Structures are given as C-alpha cells and as structure tokens.
Amino acid sequence: MVIDGTARCDIRQRRWSPPPHPSTCPNEVDFGQGLVVGRSGNGQFVCAGDTTLDPTAVSLAYGTATRIAGFECVSTFDGMTCANTASGHGFFIAIQGYRIF
C-alpha cells in the first residue's frame, strides 16, 4: 500500500520473527507485522493498530512492478521489494526473511 508518503507491506505468513517490541511503539498496537519506508530514512518495521492485508485490494502480480508517488515496488516469486525512488531506501519482505536498506 502506498499512502501518506509511505510504502507499506504487511505479511500474513513468515518464517522469521521481528525484533522485540520497542518502547517507542505503544503496547496497544502491533509491531513487526510488516515493513514500511517513508520519504526519508531506511525502511523500518510497522508499528500500527491496523493492517494492509485487505482481501478486496488489488495485488501486485508476481513479476511486475509499479511506481507511484515516489516509490517503486517490485513483486517476485521471492518476495516484495519497495523503495523510495529518490533516496533508494526501502525494504524487502518475504516468507523466508526480510532486509531493510
């Protein structure tokens, strides 16, 4: 999902664990259910009480990419990569693992 100056991808299944819930993320909300990148800085784990997992939303098909609002997201069989096109910062997320850059 690209909205409000961020690109975010939540994940339903994973074989990895996010880092511990940080003190900067309120205990009332979830942490680590996905990754997000903004207009500046590296990608980071999501700290939010909502989700982008919407069964009615349009999915980015494997082998395709989209550029929107200064972000590019690429979907492959290996996972999803989203990056800020100006800074190059972003994330890769997949069932097997993740990478923040």
Helices and strands as residue ranges (DSSP letters): E 2-3, E 6-10, E 30-37, E 44-48, E 64-68, E 71-76, E 79-84, E 90-93, E 98-100
